[in-house]
Amino acid sequence: MVNNIRRRIKELKEISWHYDADIINSLTKNISDADSKHILLQYANELDLATSLWNSFIEEVQESDISRYLSDLTHLSVNTVEESRLILILRTAMAIKRGLLDTVPNELVVRGVMDLLRANGKRTKVFYFSDTIKDGDIAKSKIRDHYEIINEKYGAFVQVVDYIGSTPGRSLQTGSQVLDLLGSRAELESDYHENTICRSVNVFVNNASRAKFAGEEKSKGSNCLWARVRDPKTNALHNIIGVDNEVFMPFREYIEELYVINGVPDHNMLSDLSKGTQFRSLKHFIIPQALSAITRGGCPPGFAVTKVAVNDQIPGLEIGPNEVIIVNPDHYYNGKSLSKYASGMFGIAEYLGVELDTEVKAEFFHPDTNELMDTRTLIITDHLGKHGGRDTITNGSSRGLNGFILPEVGRSWDKSSFNDYAFYIKEMPIGTRVKFSRV
């Protein structure tokens, strides 16, 4: 049976060199209809063949044979790249036999297996967002080193483009940073570069706040969530993996599919990703995140995964028609905010029935207690240069999904003085609600 397993894996490997889950991105305006049909037909045939080979492999092999082969492989003193990949593939087969992947579409499982087989040093770029990232500590070095270990083990090349830190315990900021990245990228791709095919982005979010789970047995925390997020502006399907649930709130309505990545069956350290070491963000979550990136959005090979309902996992974010929520102040003390309008502050002005460059009353409420913290008069404007040194609300350059504008609460630039920084924004916690009314 071991030889049969090896033969089947070899067949999968041979087809994997031709199989390409992203071949659709080869289609451009310059390709004729005939060539397009040929490429799509080739893609469909290879996908069908890959799926057929995998399905027949699962039908033929017995759970007991997988278990024995896995035991032999995991007890070797040295594992090559090929053996390391084989272990993950066999663990995927084991998870299927045990019904631990029943809710995951077969296409995602096959993609995970096939793209792992064909990884071979291909560069994969990812973004890493976390409230544990701060300048001056060694967290980034440890995280980077863990990616390097994974790259060496599986013959891949996952490269972190950037590490973005946020306020500890305020996952709404991290989620809004992700929203800003995806929205701004979509604007550049579609509006400035006129791309017709837009690439998906791999984003990792690690915000398992200790404060939320203090005192719980075995330090059990958030589930490891995997969201497939569709941007209506570009039709790109982004993969966002991590914790905790609040991170996903700003882009909740765009989640096409949501999964819980439970862990690796029978693994001593990774059988349950939500419990164990308090350093899960470093030791637990990076592995499925990296494997998903390596397989270009495939189901992380070797892990048990369950599809879940978005409404059951992620709270809704209610925003009133006359308010914004401050989510990500920049270093100029502009309070980037979420509103319910695609047009940002224009929508608020229309709701209030006021013209631009009009003073409005702004009340600032604490995100946790709803206590009124401050009341100010702001000018609602589309041009910061008009109102030097005055508190304002205007539309910034940040974009959410589908082109939604993130308005900014701050202060207008005043070249004649140093009174152009909205230092009061520094005192407002992430999640502060700002309610506007007519003066």
N, C-alpha and C positions, 0 to 999 in steps of 0.2 A: 504493500500500500504506500510506503514511503516513496518508492520509485514512481508510482502513479501520480502522487501529489507533485513530485518534482517535474514530471512530464507536463502536467497541466499548467503549472506555474511557468514553465518554459514556453508553452504555447501562448499564454497571456503576455509574456514578456516580448515575444516576437511580434505580436499584433500591436503592442503598446508603442512601438517605434513609429507606426503609421497613424495610430489613433491620436486625435487632437481635439480636446473638448472645446477649444477656442477657435476652431477652423473658420467659424462663421465670421470672425474678425478679418479674414482675408478678403471678404467681399467689399469692394469699393465701387464708386461710380464708374471707374474706368474698365471694369470687367464686364464683358458681354453677357447677355442673358444665357447663352449656351454654356459659357464657361462657368457661370454662377450655378447653373443646374448641375453641371458635372461635379463641381466641388461639393455641393450639397448632397448629391447622390453618393459620392465617395465617402463623405462624412457619415451619412446615414448607414451605409453598408458596414463601415468599420465599427461604428458604435453598436450596430446590431450584432456583429461578429464578436466583439468584445463582451457584450452582455450575454450572448449565447454561450461562449466558452466559460464565463464565470458561473452562470446558472447551472451548466452541466457539471462543473467542478463541485459545486455545493451539493448537488443531488447525489453524486457518486461517492463522495468521501463521507466517512462515518466520524461522529464526534470522538469516539474512542481512539481512532487513528490520528486525528488532529492532536488530541491530548498527548499521545505518546510521542509524536514527532516534535511537538512544542517542548516537551520535557527534555528530549535529547538536545534540541537546539539551545535551550536556555541554560543547560549545564555545561556547555562548551566553555573552555577557559578564554577563548578569543572568538569574537563574532566579527565576520567581515560585513561590508556594506550589504552584500547580497543576502547574507543570513539575517541581518537585522531587519531588512525589508520583508523577508519571508516570515519572520516571527510576527510582524504586524499583520500581514495578509492572513496567516493562519488564525490569529486572534480575531480578525474580522469574520472569518468563516465560523469560528467557535461561537461568536456573538450571534450570528445568524441562526446557527443550530439551536441556540438557547432562547431564541425569540427576543433578543435584546436589540434588534435593529428592525423590528417588524413595521414600525411607523415611518421609517426613512425610505424615501423613493429609491428604487433599485439603481436608477441612473446615478445618484449621488454616491452610492456605495461603490459602484463600478468605477466611477471617475476617481474615487479615492485610491482604489487598488491600482488602476492603470497608470495614473499619473505618478504614483509612488515608484512604480517599476521603471518609468522613463525619466525620473528626476535628473540624475547625472549632472549635477553642478549648474543647472539652469538657474539664473538669478531670479529671485522672487523678492519684490519689495513690499515692506509692511510699515505701518505706522503704529506706534506704541503710546497709548494714553494711560496715565495712572496718577492717582493722588499720592503715590509713594515716591514719585520722581521729584527730587529737589537738587539744586546745585550744591556741590560740596560733599555729598555722601557717595558711597560706593555702589548704590543700588543699580545705576545704569551699567556699571562695569560687570556686575554679577549677572544681570539680565543678558547683556551682550555675550558673555561667556557661555551662558546656557544655550543660546542660539548656536554658538560655535560648536558646542558639543553635539547638538542635534544635526548640524550640517555635516560634521565629520562622520557621525554614526550612519546617516542615511544617504550620504553622497549628494547632498543638496546644497543650495546656497541661498538661505533666507537672509536678506539684508534689511536692517531697520533703518528706514529713511530718516526718522526723527523720533525723539522721545519728548512727549508733551506732558508737563506736570500740571496739577490743579490743586485746589484747596482740599485738604483732608476732610473726609466726611461729607463733602458736598458734591455728590455724584452728578447733580444737575449741571454743574459746570463742565465736567468731563464729557457728558453726553452732548452738550451744546458745542463744545470744541470739535467733536466728531462731526456734528451737523454742519458747522462752519467750514470744515475741511472739504467735506463731500460737496456741499453746495457751491463753494467757490471754485472747486475743480470743475464742476459741471458747467459753470458760467464760462470759464476759460476755454474748455474743450469745445463747447457748442457755439458760443457767441463770438469768441475771438479767433479760434483756430478752425471754425466751421467743420469740425469733425462730424462724420455721419456714424461712425462706429466708435463708441467710448468704452474705455477699459474699466473693468471692475477694480475696486481697491480693497486690500486686506487691512483691517483695522483691529487692533487688540486693545481691550479696555480692562484694566485691573484695578478695581476700586472696592475690594472687600473690606469695608470699614470695620475695624475691631470693635468700635464703640457700639455698633448695632447688635453685636452678638456676644457681648461681654458676659461671662458667667455661664454660658451654655456648655453642656457636656461635650467634651472632646472638641471644643472650639469649632463647632459646626457653623458654617457660614452660608453665603449665597451659592445658588447653583451656578455652574458654568454654562452660560447661555450662548447660543449661536444663532444670530439673526441674519437672514438673507434679505437685504434692504434694497428695494427697487426705487431708483430715482426717475420720476416721470419725465423729467426734462431731457434725459439722455438715454433712458431705458437700460442703463447699466445696473447690474445686480451686484451690490457690494456685500462682502462677508465681514460681519462684525462679531467678534467672539470675546467673551469675558464676563466680568461681574462688576457691580451688582445690578439688580433690576432697575433701579432709578436711572442708571446711565442711559438706558434705552428709551426713556420717556420722551425726549425731544424729537425722536424720529419714529415713534411708535406707530403712527398711522401708515408709514411706508414699509413696514415689515411684511414681507410676502410670506415667509415661513419662519418659524421659530422652533428651536430644538434645545433640549437640555443634554449636554455632554456629561454623562454620568461617571465614567471612569473606565479603567481597563479590567475586565473580569480576571480574577485570580492573581492580580498583581499585588505584591505586598504593600506598596506605597500608594498606588493610584487606583485602587478598586472603587473609591468614592472620592471624587474631587472636592466635595464640599466640607470634608472634615480632615482633621489631622493637624499638621504644622500650621502655625500662624503665618508662615511665609508661603502660603499657597500661590500668591502672585508670581513668585519666583520658581517654585519647585513643581507645582501642579499644572497651572494653566498654560504655561508657555508651550508645553508639549503638544496638546491638541491644536492650539493656535498655529504653531509652526507647521504641523502636518496638514492642516487645512490649507495653508498658504502654498505649501509645496505641491499639493494636489489641485491648486487653483479653484478652491471652493468645494472640493469633494468632501465627503464624510470622512473625518479623521480616522485613518486605518487603525484598527486594533481597539477602538473605543466603543463602548455601548452608548447608544444615542436614542433619545426619545423625542418625537414631535409633540409639541404642546401648543395650547391655545394662547395667543398673544394676550387676550383679556385676562387670563388666569395668572399670568406671570408679571405683567408690566402695568403699573398704575397709570391711569389717564392723567394728563396735564391740562387742567382747566384754566383758561385765560379769558377774562372778561373782555367785552367789546371796548371798554375805556381804560384798559390797563396793559402794562408790560411786566415781564418778570426779568430782573437783572440776572444774567447767567454767566457773564465772562468779562469782567473789567479788564481793559488793556493797560499798558504801562503809561498811557497818557491820561488815565482815569476816565476813559469813556466807558460807560456801563453798557456793553453789548447786551441786548435784551431780546426776548421772544414776545411776539404779539400774535394775534389770530389773523392778521391781514397779510396778504402777499405783498401789498404796497407799503407795509410798515407804518410809519407815522402818518402817511397820507390817509390811511384807513381810519386811524384814530381821530384825525382832524375832521374827516367827513362825518364820523359818528357823533362827535361833539357839536358839529355844525359851526365850526370856526374856520376862518381863513388862515392861510400860512402867515407866519410872522406875527402871530397873536399870542398874548400871554394866557397860560392856562395854570390852574392850580394842580399841584402834584403832591400826593400823600404817599409816604413810604411806610410799608407795613413789614414787620419782621416775619421771615418765612416759617419760623417754628411756633411763635406765640401769637401772631397776628397783631401784635402791639404796634401802635402808631409811633414811629421813631422820629419822623421829621415831616415838615410841611414846607414846600417851596413854591415859588412862582417860576415856571419855565416858559420859554418861548418855543413854540412849535414851528420849526423852520426847515427849509431844504438847503440852506446855505450858511455854514458856520461863520463866514466872514462878515455877515451883516450885523452881528450882535456881540461885538467884542467884550469879553469879561462877563457876559450874562449866562445864567444857567439855561440850557436848551435841551430839546429832544429833536433829533434829526435822524435821517437814514444814513447808516454807515456803509462800508464796502463789503461787509460780511453777508453771505447768503446762506439760506437754508435749502432744503431739498425743494425741487420744483420752482426754484427761483425766488422763494420767499425772502424778503429783506429783513435783516435784523436791525431794528432801530437802536439808537444809542442815546442814553441819558448822560449828559455831561455839561461842558461849558464851552462857549465859543472862544475861538482863538483871539487874543488881543495883543497885537504886536507892540503896543505902546507901554505895556506893563507886564508884570509877572502874574497877573490875576486871570490866567487862562487855563488853570488846572482845576478840575473838579475834585478837589481833595475830599469833599463830602462823600463821594462814591466809595472811597476807601473804607468808610465806616459802615457801609451797607453789606450785610452778609449775602452770599450767593443765594438766590431764590427770593430776594426781596421783591415784593409786589408794589408797583407804583401805579396808583389810581389817579386818573386825570379827570378834571371837571372844569367847566367854564368859570372864569373869574367873575 
